Amino acid sequence: MGLHEWFCKTCRADTGHEVREQNHYDPKTLALTVAPVGVSEDHTECTCTTCGTVSWVDPVDIFQLYEHDFGD
């Protein structure tokens, strides 16, 4: 998925985050951890590149859909 700026609750600042999909076919883009119970399979793993905090977020909240194709 790539890197993006996102607010980190631990750092309390906008920091670089790496985003990975739960069910992506490419191992380089596949989530590194298992989503917690109750998290939608559409949510993506969002890892802070500064402190390593992992959040599970809806990709619609992160990216503009016209810029990224989540159906690949």
C-alpha positions, 0 to 999 in steps of 0.5 A, a space after each residue: 500500500 505504501 506510506 502516508 501521514 496519519 495521526 498517531 495516538 501514541 506519538 500525538 502527532 502526524 507521523 509516517 504510517 505504513 498501510 497493509 491490507 488484510 487479504 492482499 494477494 501480494 505478500 509485500 502488501 499483506 498485513 503483518 499482524 492479525 486483525 483483532 476480533 470485531 475489526 472488518 476485513 475491509 480495514 487496513 493495518 496502519 503502523 506508525 513508522 516512528 513508534 510502531 503503534 498499530 491501528 486498524 482503520 477504514 481505508 476510505 478514512 486514509 486515502 481518496 478513492 480516486 487516487 488508489 485502487 483497493 480492488 487490485 
